[in-house]
Amino acid sequence: MKESRSGWDQKAISNVVKAHYGDFKGLYQSHGWEWVGSLAMSDAATKIVGQYGSVKQFEETHELMPPNECILKDPPNVWLTNLWGFNPEQWGFLGFSNERQRQSFINRSSPGVLVVVYGHQSKAPKHQRGKIIGLQQLSHRLGSAEEFMSPAAWSIKEGSEESAGKWDFAVRATRAWHVTRESYLSVQDFADETFSNANAQTIGSQGMPLKPHEAKRILDLDIFETSVSQEIPVADTPVSKAKTYFTPSKPGPVSQNPYRKEAEGPKELYILRLSGPVKIFHEQLKHDERIYKVGFSVSPHTRARSLNATLPGANFEWQIFKTSRTAQLELCPNSKFALAGEDAMKKYLHANGKSLGGEFFVATSSVVAKAWDKGKEASERQITGAATSR
């Protein structure tokens, strides 16, 4: 038996403690056990067996529950809260105002718990207020906010009168996903039973568990994974439906390439414009000429965000110039129809602007406007042709 090997139990306990609680003091604090100082390492085994039944059960309990299991479990291992914004890249935790609130969350959830985040009704950016904006997966490792934040974010937090000293009772995040702006849902529609204006304050301070039908709505969100502060960085990932993202992989060797194609489904044509001192990139720019990128995506805002993450400093930014939604156009049913529009835009810009390679061009605003019309017409012809051939 695995447990009978000499020292196995202590090694298993130490591994779980390190991964989920940081140290033995964190283990004792999380479980509400009286701290015994230097005796903790030897004393912990007795307490663990008393609470979990065996060291093996303690080890198995602390395997993070996969997101799909969290969602489909009855009751779900999924909670709802609101935040002033969603920035897991800098804030790698869920914070509480006091130990009682944090301990209640720990007692009522399992490691791997998914937390659905919606924007605070008055403190979040205006376009995110009352909208489902992100997901984070939490371990049961406890600590202070400073432990799980970037130094820059901590400095900003403590330098603000509004946030200094708040949310310092932290539960560490291990993974996080942004919801694309285009698929934001109102919290009232998403959590129709759990949310009400009367309990919004409780949801924000303590969180509340979601009902089974509410948790399953996660599966229809368009999401993309992002890095979490103090965790291994995540490479740029494509947008996908959560139901696709969270589907368990087939048995076999773990892929070393996390890249996956953007999920099929309705696509938007888009044109992005580069702002800032762009002559650094192209010294021959004439009056009214700018640098543009054309393409299609399920989420042009997310595409712009990904591109901006690769630009140095804060002087340059890809901004939305046109999208199918902002132009109030019908979305392309899939990539085939959108590709026709992209190709038409590229062809026109290549002939009437200056190609910088790939999807990037220098052009005047009037040329870009004409290119947009060409792209729109090409995709519409594809859609009309497909409809008449049925």
N, C-alpha and C positions, 0 to 999 in steps of 0.2 A: 504494500500500500504506500502511496505517495507520502501520507502523513507520518509513516513510521520511520522514514529516513531521518537520521540524526540531524537536527538543526533545521529541518525543512519548515516547521511551523514558524520559527522565529524569522526565517528568511522571507516566508510568504507575508507575514505580518509587516515586516519592514518595507517590503516592496509596495504593499497597498498603502501604507502610511505615507511613504515618500510621494507616491503618485497622486494621492487624493487629499492628503491633509498637510503635507509639507514636513511635519515632524510629529513626534508623539504628543507634544503639547496641543497641537491642532487636533489630533485624534481625540484626546480627552475633552477638549473644549467643545468639539462638535457633538459628542455624545452626552455632555453634561456630567461627566465623571469628575470626581474630586482629584485635583492634581496632586501627584505623590512625588514629584521631583525626580531624583536620580533613580528611584525604584520603578519608574514608569515602564521601562522596556520589559522587565520581568513581570510586572503586575498586569500589563495589558493583556497577556494571553488568557489569564483567568477571567478578566472582564469580558473579553471577546467571546470566549466559549459560553459564558453565562448569558450573553445577549443574543449571539448568533447560532449557538448550538455546537459549532465546530469552527476550527480555523479554515477548513475547506469552504464552508458555507460563507464565512466572512470574505474569503477571496472571491468566490463566485458572485456574491452580492455586489461587489465593487467593480465588476466589469461594467463599463459604461453601456447602458441600454441604447441600442441603435435607434436613430430617429424614427424609422418606420415602425418599430415596436412601440416607441413612446406614443406615437399617434394612434395606433390601432389597439393598444392595451385598454382594458375596461376596468376601472376608470383610466383615462389617458394619463400618461406621465408628461403632461403639457400644461403650462401655466401662461397667464396673461399679465402683462404689466405695461406701464407707460413710462417713457423717458423723454428728456428734453431734446433728444436727438439720438441717433444710432451710429456710434463710431467705435466698433469693437477693435479696430486697428490701433486705437489709442487707449481705450477703456476695456481691458480684458476681464471683466467681471460684471456681476449683478450686485448692486450695493443696497444695503439696508441702513436705516437710521439708528437701530439699536439691536442688541444681541437677542432680545426676545423675538423680534420679527424674523431675524435670520434663522434662529433655531426652529421656529415654527415651520418655515419653508423647508428646512433640512428634514425635519421629522415627517413631513407630509409628501415628500418627493423621493425619487430614487436617483442614484448617480446616472448621468446622461440625460437628465430632464431637459426638455425643450421649453424655452421661454419665448413666447410670441410678444413682440414689442410694437406698440402703437405710439404715435407722436402725441406728446402732452398737448392738451387743448389750447394752452396759451403760451407755453415756453418753447415748444418745438418750432422749427422753421415753418412758415405759413402753409406751404404746400404739403407738409407732413402732419399737420394737426388733425388728430382723430383718425389717422390712416394707419393701416398695418404696414410697417416699414422694415421689419427685420426679424430674424430668428437667431437665438443663440443656444448652444448646448452647454450645460454646466456639469462639472464634476461636483463632488461634495467637499472639495478642499476649501478651507476657510482661511482668511487672512485679512489684512488691511487693504484699503483701496490703493495705497501707494505701491504695494507689492505687485499689483497686477496692472499697473498703468505705465505708460512711457513717462520718463522724467519731464518732458515738455508738457504733456497733458496734466500731470500732477501740479506743475507750477501754475498753469493756467487755472486749474480748478481751485487751488488754494489762494490764488491771487484775486479771485472774484468774491465779492461780499455775498452774492447769491448762493454760491456753491461751496465756499470754504467750510470745512468741517462736516459736510454732509455725506451721506451714503458710504461711510467709512467701514461698515461691517460687510465685508465682501465675500462672495462665493465665486470661485474662479471659473471662467469660461474656457472651453477647450476648442470649440468651433463656432463659426457664425456665418450667416447668410444675409445679404441684402435682398429685399424685395424690389423688383424693378418698379420704377415710378409709374410705368404704364399699367401695372397690375395692382396698384394700391387699392385696397378695399377700406371702406369706413369700418371702424370698430363696431358700430351698431349692427352692420350687416354681417360682419364676420362672427362676432360673439353675441348673437341676438338674445341669448338667455343669460349669459354671465355678466355682460356689461350693462350698466345703467348709469345715468348721471349721478344717481345717489351713491353708488359705490365706487365711483372713479377714484376718489382719494384713497380708499382702501386698496384698490388695484395698484395704484402707483406706489404706495408705501410698503405693501406686503405681498402683492401679487395674489392672483386667484386661479385655481385650477379650472381648466376648460371642460365642457361637456363633450361626450364622444362625437356628436354631430358637428360641433364647432372645431374640434381638433382636426377632423378629416378635411376641413376646408383648406388646411395648409397645403394639401396635395395638389390643389389647383393653382397655387401661386407660382408666378415666374420668379425664380431666385438665382443668385450666383454667390458662390462661396467667397469669403474674404479672409484676410489674415486676422489673427487675434493677438493682441499685445502680450508679450512674454511667452508666446507659443511659436512653433516653427512656422515661418511665413508660408503663405499659400500663393502659388503662381496664379497669374491671370486666368480666370475660369469663365467659360461661356455661360450664357443664360440657359436655363432648362426648367421645365416643370418640376415642382418638388416631388411629384409622384414618380418621375423618372430618376431624379437625383437620389432619392432615398430608397429606391428599389435595391434589395440586397444583390450583390454580385454573385455570379455563378461560382461554384467551387473551383479551385485551381490556384495557380501561382498569382500572387498579387502583382498587378500591373505597376511598372515603374514610371509610366507616363500617365499623369492625371488628366491630360487634355481630353476633352470630349467636344464634339461638334455641338453647335447651338441647336436646340430642339426644333423640330419642324413645327409649323403652325403659321398663323397670320404674321406677315412681315410688313415693315414700314420702309419705304424709301426714305433716304435722308441726305441732306447736305450739311456738313459742318464747316465753319469758318474759323481760321486761326486768328486769335486776337493777340495784341502785344507788339513789340518792336520787330515785326516780321521781316524787315529788310535784312536782318542778320542771316536769315535763311535764303533770301533771294534778293540780291542787291539791285537788280534791274527793274524792280517794281515801278510801274508807272501810276499816274493818277487813277484812283478808283480800282486799281488791281489789288486783289487779296489772294491768299492761299486757301484753297478749299479741298475738302475730301468728300467724295460721294460714295454711297453704298446702300446696303439694306440690313435690317436687323429686327429682331423681335422687340428690342429696346434701344433706340438711338441714344437715349440719355445714358444708359449703361455703357454703350460703346464709347461715347465721348469721355465718360469718367475713366475708362480703361486707358484710353489714349493720353489723357491728361496726367495719369499716374507715371507716364514715361518721360514727361517733359521736365527739364531741369528748372529749379527755382519756381517762383510764383509769378513770373512776368508774362508767361505764355499760357493760353488756354484755348482748347477747342470748344466752340460754342455752337449750339443748335442754330442753324440758319433756316432750314426747312425740314419738315417731316410730313409724312402722309397725314398724321393726325392734326398737326397745326394747320395744314392746308385743307382740312376737312375732306380728305379723299378716302375712298374705299380702300381698306387694307388688302394687300396681296394675299391670296389664300395660302401660298407656300413659297419656297425659295425659287421655283421655276419661274413664276410670274414676276417676282421681284427682280430676278436676274436680268430679265428682258429690259426692265426699266433702268437698272444700273448700267447695263451695256450701252443703252441709248444715250444716257448722260455722258458716259466716258467718251463715246464716239464723237459727240458734238463738242465736248470740251477739248478733245485732242485736236480737232480741226480748227477751232475758233479761239482756243486759249493756249496755254503753254503747259505741256505735260511735265510733271516732276517725277514720273514713274508711278506705276500701279494706279491707285485711286486718288492721287494727289495732283492738283492743278493750280496754276495761276490764271486768274480770269477777272474780268470786270463784273460788276453786279448785274449788268444787263445780259451779258453772255451766260452767266450762271442761271439767271431767271429763265432764259430760253432753253438751257440744258434741262432744267427742271421740267419744263413743259414737254420736252422730248421724252424724258423718262416716264412721266405720267401717262402720256399718250401710248407709249409702247407697252406698259404694263396693263393699261386698260384694254388694249387690243387683244392681249393674251387672255384676259379675263372674259371678255365678250366672246372671243373665238371658242374658248372652252365651253362656255354656257350654250352656244348655238349648236355645238357638235354633239351634245348629249342626246 
